[in-house]
Amino acid sequence: MRPPYEPGRVRYHHTRGDSPGAVTDEHGAPLPSFDSWRDDGAPPPPPPPRDERPWDEPSRDDDGFWQQERRRWPDPLPPPRPWWRRVRWGRWLVRGAAAFIVLFVVAVIWLAVTAPLSRSLKPPTPPSITLTAADGTPIARRGAIIGAPVDAAKLPAHVREAFLAIEDRRFYSHWGVDPRGIARAAWANLGSGGVRQGGSTITQQLAKNAFLDADRTAARKLREAMIAFWLEAWLSKDEILSRYLSNVYFGDNVYGITAASRHYFGRTPIQLSVGQAAMLAGLVKAPSRLAPTGNLKGARARQAVVVGAMVDAGFLSQDEAARVQPQRVLAERPETLPTGTYFADWVLPSAREVAGESGTEATVRTTLDRGFQRTAERVVRQASLRGMQAALVAMKPDGTVVAMVGGKDYRTSAFNRAVQAKRQPGSTFKLFVYLAAMRSGLTPATVMDDAPVEIAGWKPRNDDGRYLGPITLQRAFARSSNVVAARLTQQVGVRNVIKAARDLGITTPIANEATIGLGTSEVSLLELTGAYAAVASGRYPVVPRGVEGGRSASWYEAIAGRDSAMPDKIRDEMRTLLGSSIRGTGRGANLPVSAFGKTGTSQGGRDGWFIGFAGDLVVGVWVGRDDSAPNPGLHGGGIPAQIWRQFMMSALHIPVAVAPVEDEMAAPIDPANMLDQMGVDLGGDVGRAVDEARPRVEDALDRLREMGIELPRPPAPRERVPERRRLDEGRGEDGGDGFEEDGGPGGF
């Protein structure tokens, strides 16, 4: 039988049936092997000799195709593998080493960015700033007391050893982290059932104080250890100890051994005795609780523990330790400055800018005038507020704040209502409406219709319900006419009113609607007083400031038009309007000298304002409740105007006179009083006639004044005799109670 294949053409790769590991049948017998098919059953011929030439080398006998096919395919031998590849775990060691190097480089870069060595020199808290008044008298202190840095190498040995004995005995031998100390602390804590000891080294404490927060997490401890290694790599041991002693906290808001030595013992660190050094070293564990000024017994007990640790560490002998006596702190404490004033809270950020990056205590001179401040506090304290709060700001026309009261009592509430509170200003906001009108070409003599008006469904009305028809802008401003202000806002445009407010320094949001003319957008008393100061100075904006040498206007502010001069014509017109107002709705604030101001009252009497200027002072007053509850009867011409007048009379040294003798011929005509004195019943038609006559009489008097016709004035006031002054003491400087509400018409 002819084989179905050419010998050598097909090769079977199988295991012989009698070889070990051969495949067996279901009975366990080996399967027969496959041999080449032969017709006669003879054994197969031996295979042809293997051609050892490479597969791509041409055969010497190229006559036959099969001869070339029988040449061997190459059996390339791979190169010997390195030993670390022949070992299975070798490659993982290489990979781990590479990853470690990468992580180390990343960690070094991260530490260089987030933990620069310069930060270990800075105090962990802002340094103390002493604020002084304009005359140099200290008025407040803010921040921590931080001493000058020390050089540990120059300190006495017992001072260094006291801290090393109780905090880190192996400081000079470890690399930033002490495994023995950690194990000792863990064993002690395990035996006590709680955290009794810590294993942090001095280097770790420096890392925590200078770079990290106080949270107790594993991540923070890991960062602490990394920063400790970083500090040990770049700083010497003495440098680390020096920075630690310069920044560590010793209680009583005192940082650094220099400040602590002076604060508790009145001496420098070089002059500390063994007992004093041991007491300071003992405070580090719990400085707030162990401060000797409040817990001398606890501080002395801790001092004894430190002395015992110095003996155990070999720094002191038993005899030397026995001679250490319990220490005393300074018997007389330094004078404590007041730290609870509204002005100090407001001025502190600016004071820190002026102080700069000083690492020790700084002194900053402020603009506060102590005399004005006492006057402001007194008039607010004496006001009949009936459960309401009051705020007052006094400044020079250039924005220099000389007095500030943010509430009745700082100890009760530190909320500064002069700066932090945003309230509706009422008619004091009309300053910007009329300024926009004067800019558009109108004058105080321009006539507007004081009659009801409707603007896009909004119907403003005058507070007293009276409408006088065509009146001048000067008279409308004096009466604080709401409908005239609404007409002006519509005529000059809301945008121009907002621009006038922005030019004069108002930065709070202002709604783009017609109602802003009546003071519906909230502002702060400080900003609004600064806006009135711009009219007084003739330059705008006036930026209130409380620190001498504060920030001046930048170059781009100057280019953008900041600090501009107000045209003389507009300034005079605005002063004319403000002068007429203080003789109108604000007559309760009128002074014997030239004065200018404006009243303001928000809806429901929630806020009462009076802001004005006289002499070289610009003063703003606000009265209201913190919860914005209505105050029936409160209006700007009442309590706020009286507070303003009381302050100005004292601040400008205006003599206080007795009440003038009433002159029947000079007194204004009051139909109601006249008929009442005559015994006429005001009921029925007579009462209605009197009510109708009253506005006409008052309008006639106003028109006479506008025409330059002045009614007879009362006789010149006489100085108050001493007896009368003593009787009226405590009721206000003008002899009256000073705080009766002005119930005249038009008060708004």
Sequence and secondary structure as in RCSB ss.txt:
>XXXX:A:sequence
MRPPYEPGRVRYHHTRGDSPGAVTDEHGAPLPSFDSWRDDGAPPPPPPPRDERPWDEPSRDDDGFWQQERRRWPD
PLPPPRPWWRRVRWGRWLVRGAAAFIVLFVVAVIWLAVTAPLSRSLKPPTPPSITLTAADGTPIARRGAIIGAPV
DAAKLPAHVREAFLAIEDRRFYSHWGVDPRGIARAAWANLGSGGVRQGGSTITQQLAKNAFLDADRTAARKLREA
MIAFWLEAWLSKDEILSRYLSNVYFGDNVYGITAASRHYFGRTPIQLSVGQAAMLAGLVKAPSRLAPTGNLKGAR
ARQAVVVGAMVDAGFLSQDEAARVQPQRVLAERPETLPTGTYFADWVLPSAREVAGESGTEATVRTTLDRGFQRT
AERVVRQASLRGMQAALVAMKPDGTVVAMVGGKDYRTSAFNRAVQAKRQPGSTFKLFVYLAAMRSGLTPATVMDD
APVEIAGWKPRNDDGRYLGPITLQRAFARSSNVVAARLTQQVGVRNVIKAARDLGITTPIANEATIGLGTSEVSL
LELTGAYAAVASGRYPVVPRGVEGGRSASWYEAIAGRDSAMPDKIRDEMRTLLGSSIRGTGRGANLPVSAFGKTG
TSQGGRDGWFIGFAGDLVVGVWVGRDDSAPNPGLHGGGIPAQIWRQFMMSALHIPVAVAPVEDEMAAPIDPANML
DQMGVDLGGDVGRAVDEARPRVEDALDRLREMGIELPRPPAPRERVPERRRLDEGRGEDGGDGFEEDGGPGGF
>XXXX:A:secstr
   SS TTTS      TTSTT  B TTS B        SS          B S TTS  S  S HHHHHTB    
       HHHHSTTHHHHHHHHHHHHHHHHHHHHHHHHHS GGGGGS SS B EEEE TTS EEEEESBEE    
 GGGS HHHHHHHHHHH TTTTTSSS  HHHHHHHHHHHHHHTS       HHHHHHHHHH  S   HHHHHHHH
HHHHHHHHHS HHHHHHHHHHH B STTEESHHHHHHHHHSS GGG  HHHHHHHHHHTSSHHHH TTT HHHHH
HHHHHHHHHHHHTTSS HHHHHT       SS         HHHHHHHHHHHHHHTT SS EEEEB   HHHHHH
HHHHHHHS  TT EEEEEEE TTSBEEEEE SS TTT    TTTT  B  GGGGHHHHHHHHHHTT  TT EEEE
S   BTTB    TTS   EEEEHHHHHHHT HHHHHHHHHHH HHHHHHHHHHTT  S   SSGGGGGT S B H
HHHHHHHHHHHHTEE    B BTT     HHHHHTT SEE  HHHHHHHHHHHHHHHTTTTGGG  SS EEEEEE
E GGGSEEEEEEEETTEEEEEEEE TT    TT  TTTHHHHHHHHHHHHHTT   B      TTTS   HHHHH
HHTT    HHHHHHHHHHHHHHHHHHHHHHHTT          B  HHHHHHTTTS TTSS S      TT  
